């Protein structure tokens, strides 16, 4: 029987007793959706997933994204990307600096992301201490705490998000193991800037979410640039208060899934090039979860 253990904060839960390498029963899938809706970040410890099984599990939540870089894909499984600081035969085997600043994946896309599914094969350690936590911030709670007049103002506003903002910033930062190349014109055209509502209603929980993040949000549409910068900067400071945060400390064979609609995340780069990290990543888009009745039908079918 599955067992659910919640963290002490608003984000985070562990589900044990479900083998993700096997097809999920309707009841298990409904349980996962419920816990994800309530907790935002879910860990499944002690899993054994090959790339095909990881992709199959992830695909239950939406269409899988193939990263625009076209790099570090598992052979014959392009939806599965390798994140790693390891080098073999003089060549990096994965993207070393993935996610190393606060952001929300795919907010720059017309169809936004629903969940990320990461599977840890190697976890860096130093003197027995686990390194490379993944941090999260709860944007449902961040919205809840906004002054009412600001909620009302933001409710009708949109912001422009741009993939190139985060990519170019990571290139400029550089750092050990960084292999990011300049985006080609074709890559930039494939990911043009898009506008997103600053406040969205979560399709599972019905809660209001503050959907603007420092990684990709460029400007608030319709405002002078200076006013936009001031308001976005204030929102970013508000979002990153410690009370909204949760950190996942990895173990080998963890599967970690999180809700990109509700959360921002940041991969902590506190390990060196000889402290190896190896993770496989899938990302499911929000093409299903916003479909009217999809979650309710899934829950009823599992009842």
HELIX and SHEET records of a PDB file:
HELIX    1   1 UNK A   26  UNK A   39  1                                  14    
HELIX    2   2 UNK A   51  UNK A   59  1                                   9    
HELIX    3   3 UNK A  139  UNK A  144  1                                   6    
HELIX    4   4 UNK A  148  UNK A  155  1                                   8    
HELIX    5   5 UNK A  163  UNK A  173  1                                  11    
HELIX    6   6 UNK A  185  UNK A  190  1                                   6    
HELIX    7   7 UNK A  225  UNK A  239  1                                  15    
HELIX    8   8 UNK A  242  UNK A  244  5                                   3    
HELIX    9   9 UNK A  294  UNK A  302  1                                   9    
SHEET    1   A 8 UNK A   3  UNK A   6  0                                        
SHEET    2   A 8 UNK A  13  UNK A  16 -1                                        
SHEET    3   A 8 UNK A  41  UNK A  44  1                                        
SHEET    4   A 8 UNK A 255  UNK A 259 -1                                        
SHEET    5   A 8 UNK A 113  UNK A 122 -1                                        
SHEET    6   A 8 UNK A 278  UNK A 285 -1                                        
SHEET    7   A 8 UNK A  77  UNK A  84 -1                                        
SHEET    8   A 8 UNK A  73  UNK A  74 -1                                        
SHEET    1   B 2 UNK A  87  UNK A  88  0                                        
SHEET    2   B 2 UNK A  91  UNK A  92 -1                                        
SHEET    1   C 2 UNK A 125  UNK A 126  0                                        
SHEET    2   C 2 UNK A 129  UNK A 130 -1                                        
SHEET    1   D 3 UNK A 245  UNK A 248  0                                        
SHEET    2   D 3 UNK A 134  UNK A 138 -1                                        
SHEET    3   D 3 UNK A 263  UNK A 267 -1                                        
SHEET    1   E 3 UNK A 194  UNK A 197  0                                        
SHEET    2   E 3 UNK A 158  UNK A 161 -1                                        
SHEET    3   E 3 UNK A 217  UNK A 220 -1                                        
SHEET    1   F 2 UNK A 199  UNK A 201  0                                        
SHEET    2   F 2 UNK A 208  UNK A 210 -1                                        
END                                                                             
